[in-house]
Amino acid sequence: MSAQSLTDREATRGVAFGLAAYGMWGCFPLFFALFQGIPAYEVLIHRIIWSCLFLVALVTILKRWGPIRSALAEPRRLGRVLGCALLIAINWGLYIYAVETRQVFQASLGYFLTPLVNVALGLLVLRERLATLQRLAILLAGAAIVIQLLLLGELPWISLTLALSFGTYGLLRKQVPLDGLSGLFVETLLLLPLGLLALAWLSLAGLSHFLAAPYATLLLVASGVITALPLLAFAGAARRLRLATLGFLMYLNPSIQFFIALLVFREPLSPIQLATFMLIWLGLALYSWSAWNERARSPLAPAGAPPPQQQQS
């Protein structure tokens, strides 16, 4: 088999892994909608606990303890990792709440906003220079938020909090030299004591749904497994695809969420909300076009280059 054929085959596998990862993240509303009667905070507690336990087994099977030991051996590194852990816990909890209260449109909007929030944070925090189209993209996103505030009389706080928490998570995560799997394990490990304490309190107060019914117990345990599976698929995609390809696949997640909200949950979508989405989509189109042109002017990143930030709904 020729080298070109091998490259094409690996690229095809990479696209399949990427579609699987972003497809699973996009379908998360269907899974979390099954937790009827279980509060979002309790689902979050179990998601942290069972994610950590599942990742212990996964890291052991994949023999990936080396970078984790190195991170845990340097306490000064753990400050940023703890910050990442708290931000991802906020993001997870709010996302579950959005699905539980049938506000998946807001969740979808939050993840559409995330790339633009990343650009804005790069400008404000890292003092990065932005292209004209990137600045225009941020202005369009800001206009969309202002339109919702003025015409609907409400701030899309779920969308903004999801985007800001995950954007800030990405900013801190870049400063932590851990791959996605190892990083997620250390983050959940740091949150594990809080999760166990919260679970103990719920049990003592008679509020826990764990072990109350086999169906609820199975779902709570499964929440940890479904957290790690798309991350594994994403890792397979990141090793095989260029950054530009991964960047475009990223929009699959909020797009699937949008159509689940529209077609499955039948959430109402007012003309003003639709106009908001259209402004965000226009901003993303401008941002993507600008990013594509920048990559076209510079050497393309190799398939093994560091991937863009994955989406962890």
N, C-alpha and C positions, 0 to 999 in steps of 0.2 A: 504493500500500500504506500502511495506517495506521501511526501511530507504535506502537500497541499490537501490531500484527502483527509489526512489525520487532523489537520487544523480545522477543516470544515466540519469534520465529525465532532470535534471537541466544542466548536462554536455552537453546533446544533444542540448538543447536550447541555451547554451553558444556557441557551435560550429556554430549553425545557425546564431546567432547574429554576431559572428566573421566573418563568410563568407559574411554576408550582409555588414558589415562595410568595410572590405578590398576589397570586390567586388565593392562597390560604389566608393571608392577611386580609384580603378583601372580603372573604367569606366569614370572617370572625363575627360579624353581627348575627349571623344565623346560629352560631354556636352559643354566644352569650345570651341570645334571646330565649334559650332553653331553661335558663335559671329563674324561672318564674317563682316568685315568693321568697327568693333568697336575696337579701340586700347586697348591693354592689360592694360594700366594704367587706362582707364575709367572703364573697367570691374572690376579691383581691387578696385577702389573707391566705386563702387556700392556693391561689395561683402562685403566690410567692413561695409557700412551703413546698408544694409539689413540684414546682419548676426546679427548685434547688435540689430536691431529692432525685428527680429524674436526671438532672444535669450531672450529679455525682456519678451515676451509672454511666452516662454517656461519655463523660470525660475519661472515666476509667477504661471503657472499651476502646476509645480512640487514642488512649495513652497521651493525653494532653495536660498532664499535671505540671509539667516543667514551668511554663509561663505563670501558672497560678501560684506555685510555690514562690517564685521570684517576686510576684506582686505582694503576697502576704508577708514576705520577709522584709519588706520595706514599708514600714507604717506611714512614712511621709507620703507615699503614693496613694494611700487609702483614703485620704481626705477628699481628693477629687472623685475617687470611685464611689465614696459614700454620697457625695453630691449627685453623681449620676444615678445612684440607686434610689435616692429620694425623688428625683425628678421622674424617673421611669415609673415609680410607684404611683405618683400623682397622675401621670399620663394613663397608666393602666386602669386605675380606679375610676377616673373620670370617663374614660372610654366605655367601661362596663356600665357606668351610670347612664351614659348617653343612650346605649342600646336598651337598657332596662326601662328607660322613660320614653322610648321611641323618639329619640332625637338624633337619628343616624345621619340625617342631612347635615346637622351641625358637625358631627364627627367627620363626615366626608369632607366638608369645607375646611375643617382644621388641618387635615392631611394634604389637601390641595394647597393650603397656605404655607405649609411647612418649608418647602424649598425657598419661597420668597422671604420667610422669616429668617432662614439661614443666611440669605444674602444680606438682609438688613442688619443682622447681628454682626456679620463680617464687616460691614461698613461702620457700625457704631462702636463695636468692641475691639475689633482687630485693625481698624482704620484701613481696611482694604479699599482699593480704588475700583469703582464700578463703571462699567460701560454705560452709555446713554440709555440703551434699551433696558438694561437691568434696573436703572433708576426709575424708568417709566413703568416697569413691571411692579415695583414696590409702590409707586404712586397709585396705580390702578387697584392694587390690593387695599391700600388705605382708603381709596374712594369707595370701594365696595363696603367696607366696614362702616364708613360714615353714612352711606345711603341706608343701610339697615338701621342704624341708630336714629336717623332723622325721620325716615318714612315709616318704619315699623315701631319706633319708640323703644327699642330694646337693643342691647349690645349682645352680639353672638358670643357670649362669654365662654361657652363650651369650646367653640371653634378656636377662639383666641388662646384659651388656656392650653388646649391640646397642642396647638402650633408652637406657642412660646415654651412650654415645658419640654417638648421634644426638640425644638431648635436649640434651646440652652443645653439640653442633654448632649446633643451632637457637638456643641462647642466645647464642653468639658471632656467628652469622650475622645476627642482628637488629641487631648493632652495625656491620655492614658495608653501606654504601649501594650495593649492587650487586644487580641482578635475578638471577633463578635461572640463566639461561644465561651471563651475563657472570661471575657468581660462580663457577660450576662451571669455566669456562674458566681463570680466574685460579688457582683451587685446583689444577687438574691441571697448569697451567703451572709452578707452584712445586714440584710433585712430579715433574715431568718429568726433571730431572737425576738424581734418585735412581733413577727407573725405568730410565733409560738405563744408568746405572752397574750396576744390578742385572742388566739384560739382558746387558751386556757380560761380567760375571762368570760368568753362567750359560753363555754361549756359550764362553768360554775354558775353563770347567771341563767342557765337554761334556755339560751337563745340560739345555740348552735344547731344548724341543720345537718351537720356531719353525722353520719350513722343513723340519722332519723328515718331515712328511707334509702333503699339500695340505689334508686335512680339518682337521687341528689348526691349521694356519696360518690357514685361513679363519675358524675359530671364534675364534681369538685376535684377529684383526683386527675381526671382527664385534662383539666385546665392547665396543669403543669406540662403535660405532654404536648398539647397543641401550641404552647408557647415556644417550645424548643424546635419542633419539626420544621416550621418555615425558615428558622434561622439556619438550620443545616442545609436546606435547599438553597438559601441565599449564598452560603459559603461555597457551594458547588458552582453556582453561577458566577460568583465574583472571581473565582480562579480561572474561568474560561472566557469571560467576556470583557470587551473594552468598557471603559467608564461611560462613554456616550450611550452605549446600548443599555447598560444598567440604569442610567439616568432616565431614559425614556420608558423602560419597563416599570419604573417606580410609580408612574401615574396610574398603573393598572389597579393598584390597591384602592385609592379613593374613588375611582370610577366605578368599580364593582360595588363599593359601599353605596354610592349614589343611586345606582339602579336597584339595589336591594331595598333601599329606603322607599324608592318610587314604586316599584312593582310588587315587592313582597310585603312590606310593612304598610304600604299605602299611606305614607305620611303626606300631609298636605304641603304643596309647594306653591307659594304665592308668586305672582309675577315679579314682585320686588326681590324675593329670594332668588328666583331664576336669573334676574338681571345681575344680582350679586355674584352668582356662580359664573355667569358669562364674563364679567369683568375679571374675575380671578383666572378663568381659563385663558382670556386674552393676555393677561399678565404672564401666565406660565408659557404661553406660546412665544411671547417676546423674549422671555428669559431663556427658553430652550434654544431659540434661534440665535441669540447672542452667544450662548455657551457653545453651540455647534460651530459658529464662525470662529470663535477663539481657538477651539481645538483644531479646526481646519488650517489655521495659520501657524500652529505649533505641532511638533511631532506627536502623533497619537500615542496614548498611554498603552503599554503592553497589557496583555490579558492578565498578567499577574500583579498589576499595580494595585495599590490600596483602593478598595471599592468605596462608592459613596455610602453615606450613612443609611443603614437599613431601617425599615419602618417596623416598629414593634408596637402594634396596637394593643 
